[in-house]
């Protein structure tokens, strides 16, 4: 986490606290709204070790505010249930023992109603804290920064609520829709636009967060990077583009794949992106590609960005296309390039950058120092945001990260090439 609060946050006062309290209420309400289409049974299921039940997400985000904000900073706060610390701590070694991540689906107790009561208890205590923290209270400024972190943390879990429940529902032979009434209109007749290459001169650019506004600690420090001339695609790779890769035997050609990627293809019998339904599958009417998503099973939209790819699949497609993936620094430097599109709000975009610390990176003190830094090994950076990212949570410097085989996220790709010498 970088807790980089805005300058207004540093001048704490009743008006600012009131605005933060309102934002807190809005973020918390959005989590409940995301869970609303789901039954209690839906919210208790864990379909794989990397995913968590919706109920656990709702409780964990409440635990974060309780453990990081209320217990250290709110005088007289009493936890809802002392046992919940063990159940809903995710990975904070400094905050005590934890229930094993792969076994979160076994937590049939507490019930969903109890989790909702837990959230209400925390929310009421947070609102009392907002109302009671004095403008001259020396503890308020660090607490305010931690509230900002907690809100951004909850927004991350809001996206995970959607990605995790999509995976869980995909394991049901009925392939139920998460929210069919919210299905967007499909662009079945829209042709895929041509891909154009945008020339970038390279040179020294500055990347990373600087200035006002929140950022996680892994986005800092801002620093110079030397880029060679490169070209970057003006749009994302589409489903129609990727279908051509499949038709050309992309999943059968080991020459296109990194060694670990080819092993993953064979071990998982990958033949197409996650949630695609092949034309010869009995569930695919009329012999056409179908895609399962939050709105249920729909015909493949050739113009839509391809999603639910692993890094291995993204890299193999780039090799097939005679291109490569951009580095995270090339991506950030091109964020506002004239003519570029689909940089945010579509799919997370795999880069060719490993998730490493920036020069001068230092984790914050205390428990929140465990938020990002200790995961800086074996992960690949993704940039942008996805259709599941909450409004206001994306920014050019955001560094998402997942292991290279992960494909249950809303992850796709943009191509890049080396520029002229």
N, C-alpha and C positions, 0 to 999 in steps of 0.2 A: 504494500500500500504505500503510495506516497500520500501522505496527507499533506496536500498543498492547498489549504483553504484560500478562498478569495480574500482580498484586502478587507472587505466588509466583515468577514468572519473574525478577523483579528481585532476589530473594534466592536466587541460584543456589546449589545444593548438590547433593550426590550423589543424594539422593532425587528431587529435581525433575528432574535430568538423566535419571535412570532412567525416570521417567514420560514425559518428552519422547521419549526413545529408543524406548519402547514405542509411543507414538502415531505416531512416524515410521514404524516398521515396519508398523503397521496401515494407514496411509494408502498407503504404497508397495505393500503387498500387494493393496489394493483395486484399484489401477490394473491390476495384472496379472490380477486376477480378471475385471475388465470386458473385458479383451482376450482372455481364454481361449476364448470361443465362436468366435473369428474365426480363419480360416486365415491363413497367411503372405501369401497373395495379397490377402485382405481388408484386411490391415493395411498394405499398401503403396499402396493406391489413394487418389487425391485427385480428388474428383468436381467440384470448383469451386474458384476461387481463395480463397474465404472459409473453406473447410474444409481440414483437414490430415489426413494419414494417421495411423492409430492408432500405427504404428511411430514416426512423428515425435513424437507426443505423449509416448510413453514415453521417448524419448531427450531431448526438450527439457526435461521436468521433471527429469531427471537432470542435464542441463547446468546448470540453474538452481542446484541445490545445489552443484555443482562450482564454478561461476563466482562465486556470490554468498557461499557459506559456506566451502567447503573451501579454495579457493585464497587468499582473503584471511586466513583465520583458523586453518587447520590447518597447523601447522608441518611442513614436509617432505612435504606432499601432492604427488603427481605425477599429472597428468591421465592418463586412460585413453588418449586419442589427441588430440594437439594440434589435429588437423584438424577434430575434432568441434565446436570452438567456432564455426567458420564455418557448419557445416551446421545446427546446432541452436539458435543464437541467434535469437530471434524478432524483436525490434525495439529492442534496446538499443544505441544508437549508441555509447555510451561503452565498450562491451565488444567493439568491433571489427566487421568486415564480416560480412555475413550472406548466406546463400543466398536467392534471391528466393522470397517466400512462394508465388506461384502455381506455382512449379516444385518444390515439396516432393515431389510424387508421382513425380518423376524420380529420386529418390534410391533407386535399387534397391540400391545399396551405401551404407553397411554393411547387411549382412543383418539379418534379425530376430534371429537367434542372437547376432550381434555386439551388437545393441542390448541384448539381455538381459544379455550379459556386461558391457556398460557400466553398466547399472543395478546389477549385483552389485558391481562395482568401487566405485561411488559409495556404495552402501549399506554396504559393509564399512568404507570410510573414514569415513563418518558415524558408525557405531557406535564406531569407535576414537576419534573426536573426542568423542563423548558420554562415553566412559569416561575419557578423558584430560584433559578440560578441568578445570582446578583451580577450586575454589570461590572462590579469591581472584584468579583470573585476570581482569585488567581487560578483556580482550577478550571474555570469556564473555557478558556482558550484551548487547552489540550482536549477537553471534553468535546468541544465543538468540532475539532478536527476529527475526532473519533466517530462522532455522529455522521459526518460527511463520508467517512470510510464505510461505516455501517450501511448507509443508504446505497452507496455504489456496490457494496458487497451483496446487498439484497437484490439489486438489479441484475447482478451476475446470476444469482440463483433463480430469478424470474426466467431468464433464458434457459437455464438448466431444467426448470419445471417442464418447459415445452419439449426440449430435446429428449429428456428422460421419459416423459410419458409417451412420446411418439414411439420410442423404442419399445416400451412396454406394450402398447396397444398393437404394435406390429407383430408381436409374438402370439397374438390372438388369431386363430384361423378365420374369425369373422371380419378381421381388419376393420374394426369400428373407427369411426371418425371422432376426433377430439371435439370439434365444434363445426359440424357441417353447415350450420346456418351462417357462418362467417367465411365460407369459401369464396375466394376472389373469382371474378369472371376470368375464364381462360381465354388465351389468345391463340386459339388453334389455327386460325387462318393467317396469323401474322408471320411473315417470312423473317428468318433470322437475318439481321442486318450484317453487312459485310464488316470484316474486321480490318481496322486501319492501324498502322504502326505510327506512334508518335515519337519523333526523334528528341532525344535528351542529350544535351551537350556534356554532361558530367561536370567535373570540377569539385571544388570543396563546397559542401552543403552542411548546414547545421540541422541535426535531428534531435528529437526528444522534447520533453515538456519544459517550458520555462514561462514564468509569469503567473498571473492570477488563475484561479479556477482549479478544480480538483484534478489530480492525476495520481495513479498508483506509483509506488516507489520504483517499479521496474521501468517507468518511462523517463526516469531522470538518471544522470544529469544530462542536460542538453550539451551536445559536443559536436565538433566538426568531423566530417567523414569525407574522404576522397572517393568520388565516383568516376569510373571510366565512362565514356560515351555509351549510351545504350538506347534501345528502343523498347517501348512498352505498349501493349495492346490498349486500344481505346475502350474496349468493353471486355466483359467477362466471357469465358468459354460457355457456350450455351448447351442445352440438352441435345439439340440437333447436331452441333459439332461433335459432341461426345458419342452420339449414336454412330457416327461415321467411324470413330476409333474402334468401337465395338465390332461393327460390321467388317472392318478390315483386319480382324483377328487380334486386336490389341491385347486381350487377356490371354492369348495363346502364344504370344511372342516374347520369350524371355529376354531377347536382346534389348527390349525397351525398358526393362525394369531394373531397379537397384536390386542387389542380391537379397536383402531382407524383404524387399517388396515382393519379389517373385516367390519367396518362401511363404509370405502371407497369402498371396493369391492361391497357391497350392493348398496350404493348410486350411484356408477358409472356403475353398472352392468358389472364389470370387469370379463372377462372369459379367458383372455390371455394377453400377453404384448401388449402395444400400437403398432399399425401398423401391427400386425399379422392379417391375414385373414383366418378364420377357413375353414376346408374342406367342410363344408355344406353351406358356403356362395356362392351365385351365381357368385361372382367375382373370385372364386377359381377354375380354370380349373382342370379337372381330379380328383377332390376330394382330393387334397393335400393341406397341409398348404402352404400359400403364405405370403410373407413379403413385405410391402410397404416401400420403402426407397428413397433416393435421386436419384437413378437410375430407379425408377418406381417399378412396381410390379414384384417380382421375386419369384421362388420357394424357400421354406425354405432350407437353407444350414445347415444341422445338425451339422457340425463341427464349424460353426461360433459362436463367443461369443454371448450369448443372450443379447439383448439391449432393451432400452426404458422400463426399469423396475423402479417402485417406490421403495423406501426403504422398504415399507410394503411387496411388492412382494419378494424382495430379502431376507428379514428376514423370510418370510413364507417358501420359498424354502429351506433355510438353516435348518429350523426346520424339514421339511419333510425329508431332507437328513441326519438327525442325526448329524448336525454340527451347526455352528454359523457363523456370520460375524466376520472378524478380527477387532480389534481396529485399529485406524489410526496409533498408535505407533507400533503395531505388523507388520502392512503393511510396514511402513517405514524401520523398522529394518530388514525385509526380502527382501528388494528391490533388493539387489544384491546377494541373497543366491544362492549357486550352484544348478542348476537344475530348478530354477524358470523361468517362461516365461510369456509373455503377460502382463507385468507390465505397459507398456505405449503403446499408439498408437492404442488401440483397443476400449475399452469402459471405461468410468469412473467407478470406483469400490466403491460401497457403503461400508462404515465401520459401526461399532457399536458405533462410537464416536459422541457425540454431539459437535456442533461447539462452542467451548469455547476459551477464551484467554489463551495463554501460560503464565506461571509464568513470571512476569516482563513485560508483554505486555503493551505498551503505544502507543496510536494513535499518529500520527505525528501532528504537529501544523498546523493550518490553515485549509482551506477547504478540503484538501486531507485527513485530519484526519477522515473524514466521510466515507472513502472508504470501510473499512471493519468492524471496531470495533462495530458500532452500530447495526450490524446484528447478533451479537453473542447471539442469543436466538432463540429456536424453529427450528434450522437447524441441518442437519446431514452432517458430513464430507464425501466427496468422494475423492479418491486418484487416481493417475495415469494420464491418459489423454485418449482421444478418437481418432477415425479416423478423426474427424472433427477438432481436435486441430491443430492450425497452427504449422508448423515445427519450432523447437527451443523454443517452449513455455512450454514444459513439463520439470519437474525436480522432484527428489525424495521427496522434502519437500513441494511441491505444495498442498495447502489445498483448494479444491473446496467445495462448500456447497450449498445445496438446501433443501427446506422443504421436509418432508418424503413422501408426496403424489405426488411429481413431477415425471412425467414419460415421458415428451417430450424431455428430454436430452438423449444423447447417454450413458446411464448408465446401468451397469450390476453388476456382483458380482463374488467374489472369496470366497471360503469356508475356514473356520478355525475350529480347535478343540482345546480343552485343552490338554496339554501334560501330561506325566506321573508325578505323585506326587514325 
